[in-house]
């Protein structure tokens, strides 16, 4: 079997899909995307395709190594996301060719389903209590919300009070036993992070995410000393070498690699195993499309330290197109009682509706993340 073509599709709301074809008629799908940099990532895929055309798609580990190490400059969001989507598609091909789900090729599942959470509140948290009630009424047992809007390095306690009011409203709405994750989204700097994590302690959160940006990970150990809430980080890290420094530095309890950014299934599994050696939990990042979610679930099946899965059903980014719009059988993502079942079909376990993909690719997108500014006019982290 030989690889004959790699074709990318930029599809709304903000995704990039990849189809890899072979000379035996078996094709695989991946989701290589940097949100806001879809066209750049598609170009990176096209550059890597020069090496892959004519190669045996089964040689996944070797292809990963060449795609990563074969360039003098390596790593970073665009390069690793391009590799990630290709890697997902190669695993999809191999599973389909052998008639088994990817998780069987990785040693077989250690779980049949995994807990999921749903987003509430949007970029600027609003009406979070009612949104959380609705999500719980649909069967979810955990929610995640953005905790803060713009915050200066040192900001007013009025903003702290607003954050506490939002989180408190969600806790009151869902009761004491629904998991609540609060995402600081890297909007908070070290001085305020210490204040916030301590102030949020009474709400018994499931975890606090990105209390500081990944490049400031050395602050995590100090921040963790101000609270007992688990600290999560990792959606903006792209390789085992990035995670090595975070894990060895301490202060992180949950890592969140994204298999559409962190080198795909091959690399993310290695990252997860590294974290397990540090007794750190895994909560894969996935506010993306159906191919990404399917790849995540194949990893959740085999990673012992995985405990919850992000997914984009109903997320505020999905305006005009939803997670399930691109799959022929939406029931493959079987949500029930706050869990989602691991797909058992061959490859990634889903069948993409290529007619819908082509139609929506004709529309495309140029999604960009918002640019925020503080009251003084200076740039604010989104």
HELIX and SHEET records of a PDB file:
HELIX    1   1 UNK A   38  UNK A   52  1                                  15    
HELIX    2   2 UNK A   60  UNK A   69  1                                  10    
HELIX    3   3 UNK A   77  UNK A   98  1                                  22    
HELIX    4   4 UNK A  102  UNK A  105  1                                   4    
HELIX    5   5 UNK A  128  UNK A  137  1                                  10    
HELIX    6   6 UNK A  157  UNK A  174  1                                  18    
HELIX    7   7 UNK A  190  UNK A  199  1                                  10    
HELIX    8   8 UNK A  201  UNK A  203  5                                   3    
HELIX    9   9 UNK A  214  UNK A  219  5                                   6    
HELIX   10  10 UNK A  220  UNK A  224  1                                   5    
HELIX   11  11 UNK A  240  UNK A  249  1                                  10    
HELIX   12  12 UNK A  264  UNK A  277  1                                  14    
HELIX   13  13 UNK A  290  UNK A  302  1                                  13    
HELIX   14  14 UNK A  323  UNK A  326  5                                   4    
HELIX   15  15 UNK A  330  UNK A  332  5                                   3    
HELIX   16  16 UNK A  354  UNK A  363  1                                  10    
SHEET    1   A 3 UNK A   3  UNK A  11  0                                        
SHEET    2   A 3 UNK A  15  UNK A  22 -1                                        
SHEET    3   A 3 UNK A  28  UNK A  30 -1                                        
SHEET    1   B 8 UNK A 281  UNK A 282  0                                        
SHEET    2   B 8 UNK A 254  UNK A 255  1                                        
SHEET    3   B 8 UNK A 231  UNK A 233  1                                        
SHEET    4   B 8 UNK A 207  UNK A 209  1                                        
SHEET    5   B 8 UNK A 179  UNK A 183  1                                        
SHEET    6   B 8 UNK A 142  UNK A 146  1                                        
SHEET    7   B 8 UNK A 113  UNK A 120  1                                        
SHEET    8   B 8 UNK A 309  UNK A 310  1                                        
SHEET    1   C 9 UNK A 281  UNK A 282  0                                        
SHEET    2   C 9 UNK A 254  UNK A 255  1                                        
SHEET    3   C 9 UNK A 231  UNK A 233  1                                        
SHEET    4   C 9 UNK A 207  UNK A 209  1                                        
SHEET    5   C 9 UNK A 179  UNK A 183  1                                        
SHEET    6   C 9 UNK A 142  UNK A 146  1                                        
SHEET    7   C 9 UNK A 113  UNK A 120  1                                        
SHEET    8   C 9 UNK A 339  UNK A 341 -1                                        
SHEET    9   C 9 UNK A 335  UNK A 336 -1                                        
SHEET    1   D 2 UNK A 372  UNK A 373  0                                        
SHEET    2   D 2 UNK A 379  UNK A 380 -1                                        
END                                                                             
